[in-house]
Amino acid sequence: MKPWEVWDYEFPFGVHPAIIVSHSRRVELKPDIVVLKCSSQRATREAVGLEAIVDEADGLDWKTIVQCDVFFTVAKVRLRRRDIVRKMRAGFELAGL
């Protein structure tokens, strides 16, 4: 786990991609880190104000909007690797769940 990686996080309002923005030493040593929340849906508009667009090059499945001015402190243990989550979702879809 390191700064600028994208992980999934279950916020109180749903699961969304989260970009780690804490300093690498904090990520290494502390149980809580700071992230930015990305939209879980495809961007259907351009970024405005303090938003940015991130995409596949940044570790997401598609272009999505990230709010660069809203920070969340989260427990590292609650972050989930994106590739594992994608594979789990695919497995459940095949199982009809």
VENTA-V643520 format. One record per pair of residues at least 4 apart in sequence whose C-alpha atoms are under 6 Angstrom apart, sorted by sequence separation. I is the first residue (numbers start at 0). J is the second residue. If there is no record, write none. Layout:
I;J / I;J
This chain:
9;13 / 10;14 / 25;29 / 46;50 / 53;57 / 55;59 / 92;96 / 9;14 / 46;51 / 54;59 / 55;60 / 91;96 / 8;14 / 55;61 / 8;15 / 54;61 / 7;15 / 54;62 / 7;16 / 53;62 / 6;16 / 7;17 / 53;63 / 6;17 / 21;32 / 52;63 / 5;17 / 21;33 / 52;64 / 5;18 / 20;33 / 51;64 / 4;18 / 20;34 / 51;65 / 3;18 / 4;19 / 19;34 / 50;65 / 3;19 / 18;34 / 50;66 / 2;19 / 3;20 / 17;34 / 18;35 / 50;67 / 2;20 / 17;35 / 49;67 / 17;36 / 17;37 / 42;62 / 2;23 / 16;37 / 41;62 / 42;63 / 41;63 / 42;64 / 15;39 / 38;63 / 38;64 / 37;64 / 37;65 / 35;70 / 34;70 / 34;71 / 33;71 / 33;72 / 32;72 / 32;73 / 31;73 / 31;74 / 30;74 / 31;75 / 30;75 / 8;78 / 7;78 / 7;79 / 6;79 / 6;80 / 7;81 / 6;81
